[in-house]
Amino acid sequence: MSAFTNTMSVASFASKNGITNLEILKNPKTGKIFGASNTGLTFRVSEKLNGKLTMDCQVSWFTPEDGEAGYMIHPRGEGAPVVSALSFAPANAENAI
C-alpha cells in the first residue's frame, strides 16, 4: 500500500530545507511533470495539482507500493471528519508527572 508520511505545508518544508525557489518542470524527453528546488531536491508532483503551485500545497514523503520513495508535492487533503475531540490548555513542564 502506498503511504504519505511527514506531511507539512510547502512553506514549512521550504523553510526547514533552505528552499527559496520551487518550480514545476516538464521533462522534454518523457513529458512527465516534476518539481525541483534551488537546493537540488526533486519532487514527484500529484496529477491533482494540474501543474500549479500554490501556498495551499503540501509536501509528503511518499512511499509507493513499487518503485522508489521520495518527496511529493500535492494538494492539501480534505482529511477525515472529526468524530470526537479533546482540547487541553498548555501544560507547565515543571508540574508534569
Secondary structure by P-SEA (a helix, b strand, c coil): cccccccccaaaaaaaccccbbbbbbccccccccccccccbbbbbbcccccccccccccccccccccbbbbbbbccccccccccccccccccccccc
